[in-house]
Amino acid sequence: MKNYRYWPLLFWTSLAAMALFLFLSWKAIVWQNTWINWRALRLLAISSLVTSTLLFSWLWFKNHIKVKTLRSGLLVFSGLLLFIPGILCLPLHTAIYFTADRESHYTAAARWVSGGRNSCSGLEAWDAELKQKITICNYDGYAERPENVIVYKRSNDFGMVISEAWAY
């Protein structure tokens, strides 16, 4: 009779559950409050292109992938180009969240927007530093029909983090 050990199953299940919990916590704390600017998007694009090229070259020269035609090589490389930016967003947003040091605040006109599958419901306001509309998910104050919002933020050269927001 074979004796099965359950500790590897328990270990990997616990590790997967902990990774899922950490990702969902990161998404609720860091992702919703961090906004990146065009400089950070350029950095993300260049670093993902370089990382994809280096990873494709390493996989090809180590014979981990068999590229027989030009089309199959382009498919693998384009798949890496689509996959790598999603992975590099995690450290980029986390670095902006922890290194933003210039504190400031501003008042802007706001309106309520409903959330969808990929965004939260909250207040939409114009940010002059980023030159785009941002959605403020977590705010305090008058929630029924807000007209203005005071946004307290921390920023650096690559983006900003919303510290606090008051609607009135």
C-alpha positions in Angstrom: 0.0 0.0 0.0 1.3 3.4 -1.0 1.7 6.0 1.8 0.8 9.5 0.4 2.3 12.6 2.0 0.0 15.6 2.1 2.5 18.3 3.3 3.6 19.3 -0.3 0.0 19.8 -1.3 -0.7 21.7 1.9 2.5 23.8 1.4 1.7 24.8 -2.3 -1.9 25.4 -1.5 -1.0 27.7 1.3 1.6 29.5 -0.8 -0.9 30.0 -3.6 -3.5 31.3 -1.2 -1.0 33.7 0.4 0.1 35.0 -3.1 -3.5 35.6 -4.0 -4.2 37.4 -0.7 -1.1 39.6 -1.2 -2.0 40.4 -4.8 -5.6 41.4 -3.8 -4.3 43.5 -0.9 -1.8 45.2 -3.3 -4.5 45.9 -5.8 -6.8 47.5 -3.1 -4.1 49.6 -1.4 -1.5 50.5 -4.1 -3.2 50.1 -7.5 -6.3 52.2 -6.8 -4.4 55.1 -5.3 -1.4 55.3 -7.6 -1.4 57.1 -10.9 1.5 57.1 -13.4 2.5 59.8 -15.8 3.9 59.7 -19.4 7.5 59.5 -18.2 6.7 56.3 -16.3 4.7 54.9 -19.3 7.8 55.5 -21.5 10.0 53.8 -18.9 7.5 50.9 -18.8 7.5 50.6 -22.6 11.3 50.7 -23.0 11.9 48.3 -20.1 9.3 45.8 -21.4 10.8 45.9 -24.9 14.3 45.3 -23.5 13.2 42.6 -21.1 11.2 40.8 -23.8 14.1 40.9 -26.2 16.5 39.6 -23.6 14.1 36.9 -22.4 13.4 35.8 -26.0 17.1 35.7 -26.8 17.9 33.6 -23.7 15.1 31.2 -24.3 16.1 30.8 -28.0 19.9 30.3 -27.3 19.3 27.9 -24.5 16.9 25.9 -26.7 13.9 26.2 -24.4 11.8 27.1 -27.3 12.1 25.6 -30.8 11.7 28.4 -33.4 11.4 26.7 -36.8 9.9 29.5 -38.8 10.0 33.2 -38.6 6.2 33.3 -37.9 6.5 31.1 -34.8 9.4 33.2 -33.5 7.4 36.4 -34.0 4.4 34.8 -32.2 6.6 34.0 -29.2 8.2 37.4 -29.2 4.8 39.2 -29.5 3.4 37.1 -26.7 6.3 38.2 -24.5 5.7 41.8 -25.5 2.1 41.4 -24.3 2.9 39.5 -21.1 5.9 41.4 -19.7 4.3 44.9 -19.3 1.7 43.4 -17.0 4.4 41.9 -14.9 6.5 45.1 -14.8 3.5 47.2 -13.7 3.6 45.6 -10.2 7.1 46.9 -9.3 6.6 50.2 -11.1 3.4 51.1 -9.2 4.9 49.8 -5.9 8.0 51.9 -6.4 5.9 55.0 -7.1 3.8 54.3 -4.0 6.7 54.1 -1.7 9.0 56.8 -3.1 6.5 59.6 -3.7 7.7 62.4 -1.4 6.4 65.8 -2.6 3.2 66.6 -0.7 0.7 68.9 -2.2 -3.1 69.4 -2.4 -5.5 71.0 -4.8 -9.3 71.6 -5.2 -11.1 70.5 -8.3 -14.6 70.1 -9.7 -15.7 66.5 -9.3 -18.6 64.3 -10.5 -19.7 60.9 -9.4 -18.9 58.0 -11.8 -20.0 54.5 -11.5 -17.4 51.7 -11.6 -17.2 48.9 -14.0 -15.4 45.6 -14.2 -12.0 47.1 -14.2 -12.4 50.3 -12.2 -14.0 51.5 -9.0 -16.8 53.8 -8.5 -15.9 57.2 -7.1 -15.3 60.8 -7.9 -13.8 61.8 -11.2 -11.6 65.0 -11.1 -9.0 66.6 -13.4 -5.4 66.5 -12.3 -3.3 69.3 -13.7 0.0 67.5 -12.9 -0.9 64.4 -14.8 -3.0 66.2 -17.4 -5.7 63.6 -17.2 -8.9 62.7 -15.4 -8.5 60.5 -12.4 -11.0 58.5 -10.4 -10.8 58.8 -6.7 -12.0 55.6 -5.2 -11.7 56.3 -1.4 -12.8 59.7 -0.2 -14.5 61.3 2.8 -17.1 64.0 3.0 -20.4 64.7 1.3 -21.2 61.6 -0.7 -24.7 62.2 -2.1 -24.0 64.9 -4.7 -20.4 66.1 -4.5 -19.5 69.1 -6.6 -15.9 69.7 -5.5 -13.1 67.6 -4.0 -9.9 68.5 -2.1 -7.2 66.0 -3.1 -4.1 65.6 -0.9 -1.4 63.8 -2.8 2.2 62.7 -2.8 4.1 62.8 -6.0 7.5 62.2 -7.7 8.8 62.4 -11.2 7.0 59.2 -12.3 3.5 59.7 -10.9 1.4 60.4 -7.8 -0.3 58.7 -4.9 -3.6 60.0 -3.5 -3.2 60.2 0.3 -6.6 61.6 1.1 -9.6 63.2 -0.5 -12.5 65.3 0.8 -15.7 65.9 -1.1 -18.0 68.8 -0.5 
